[in-house]
Structure formats: C-alpha cells, structure tokens
Amino acid sequence: MTVLRTVAVGFDGSPDAEAALRWSVAVANRVGADVVVVHATGLLEHLDRPAAAGDLEAGVRALAAEEGLDPGRLRWQAGDGDPCSVLLRAADPPISADLLVVGSRGQGAHAGLTLGSTSHELAEHASIPLVIVPSGRPAG
C-alpha cells in the first residue's frame, strides 16, 4: 500500500469544491499528508476578475486553518489551462500527488447532473487514485 504524502484538491470556489477541500484536510490531518490546492486559471480568468485567484487562495487558507491544518502543510498551485488538464498534471512533479480530490460538480454545475464534466473526465483519465466528494445537495 502506498503511503499518502500529498493530496491534491481541485478548487474553483464552488460549494462542491469547498466540500472537497474540507474532506481533503480531514484526511490529511489523519495521516499527516500535505494538501496542495490546485486552481485552473484558464486563458481568460484574468480578464473576468483580476483578483479572483488571490481571493480564492485567501479563502482556502482561512478554511484550512478553520479545519485545523498546519499552514506549513498547505500549498496553493494555480495553473494555466482547462481544469481537467491542470488537475491531471498534479500527479507529476512538482506536485507529485498520491491522491486527487474534487467535488462532484463545480462552478458550471447543471441541475440534474450527478457529475460535472471535469469530475467525469478525471474519472476516465486519472493516473492516481481519485476521490469525488458528493455535493450533499439533492439531485435535480
């Protein structure tokens, strides 16, 4: 069995991403792993909301502290590209994640869908174990 050293969690600011982050922090606290929060910036994010990534990072750090994660075990990694590609790269250096965690649906959530496009695509292509944290919202 592989030792869990690094958990990479996708974060876009959605309620499902927050649930995934809370789950990741709980697991990391239990096993002493580091948490790397991965945010895909996309090509046009800086035009829509220039401070978006900075605002998200501050919120992530506050949530992780609230959940009791040592700040030295948390890293923020923003990457250019679509969410799936950015998250799949988390398995490779410099992150070298042992586990990938995402919420079931992100910012583009469509009512009635159990999985969003990113979580569905990750389930098909991830090279490391993947956990998809359910939203806790009723379907439909």
N, C-alpha and C positions, 0 to 999 in steps of 0.2 A: 504494500500500500504506500502511495506517495505521501510525503509529508506536505501539509498545506502551509506554505510560507507566504504566498501573495495571492490576495483576492482582488480581481479587477471587477469593478462595478460600473455599468453604464449609467450616465446621469444626464438628463435633459431638463430637469426642473419639474417634471410631471409628478402627480401623486404616486404613480406606479414606480417611478424611479426613486422617489423618497422611500417607499416601502422596500425596494431592493437594497438601498443603501443601509437602512436600519437592519435588515436581515444580514447583510454582509458584515456590518460592525459587530453584531451579536456573535456571529460565527468566529470572526477574527479575535474577539475578546476571549472566547472559549479556548481557542487553540494557539493564541499568541502570534497570529499572522498579521502581516501588513495589509492595508487596504489602499488600492490605487483607484481613484475615481477618474473614469475616462469620459471625456466630453468631446463629441464630434462637433467641430465648429462649422463645417460646411463652407461653401465658397462665398456665400453672401451674408453670413451672420453679422459680420462687422458693419454692414450697411443698414440692416434692420434695427439692431440695437447694439451700439458700440460697446456698452458696458455689460452686456448680457453674461459673458463668461466670467467676468470678475464678480458680478452679483451672485451667480450660481456658486462659484467657489467659496465665497464668504458664507453663504447659506449652508453649504456642505460641511464646512469646518465647524460651524455652530451646531449642526445636527450631530456630527460625530462626537463633539465634546459633550453634548447633552446625553448621548448614549454611552459615555464613559470610555471612549477610545483615546488612548495616549496620542497627543498631537504628533509625536515623532513617528508614529506608525501609519500616518495618513499622507498620501501624496495626491496631487491634482495633476492630471495629464490631459491637456487639450490637444486634439489632433485634427488636421485638415482632412476633409473627406466626408463621405456618407457614413452614417452611424455604424452600419454593419462592417464596412471595411476597417474603420478605425478600431472597433471593438475586436475584430478578428486579429488585428496586429498586436493586441495586448498579450497574446501568447508568446510573442517573440521579444528579444531584448529591445529596449532596455527594461520593459516591464517584466517579462517572463512570468506571467501569471500562471498559477496552478489551477485556478478556478475562475470562471467568468459568470457574473451575475447580472441579470437585467430584470426590469419589470415586465409584466406581460404586454402592456401597451404603453406608448409614450405620448408625446405632445400631439401627434396626429391621430389619436385614438378615434376609432369609428364605433359608434354604438352597435352592439350585437356581435362584434368580433371578439373571440376569446384571446387570440394572439394578434399583436401588431405585426407589421411587415418585418421589422428589424428582429424581433424575437423569433419569428418563424424562420427567417433566413439564417440566423445564428444556429438554430436547432439543426439545420441541414448542413452547415459548413464548419462549425467549431471543431478545432483540433484538440481542445482541452475540455474537461467536464463543464457543463453549463447548467445553471440553475435559473429557472424563470419563476420569479416570485409572483404569485397571483395578486390581482388588484384588490380583492376584497369587496369590489363593487358588484352589484347584481348585473348579470348579463342582460343586454337589451335595454 
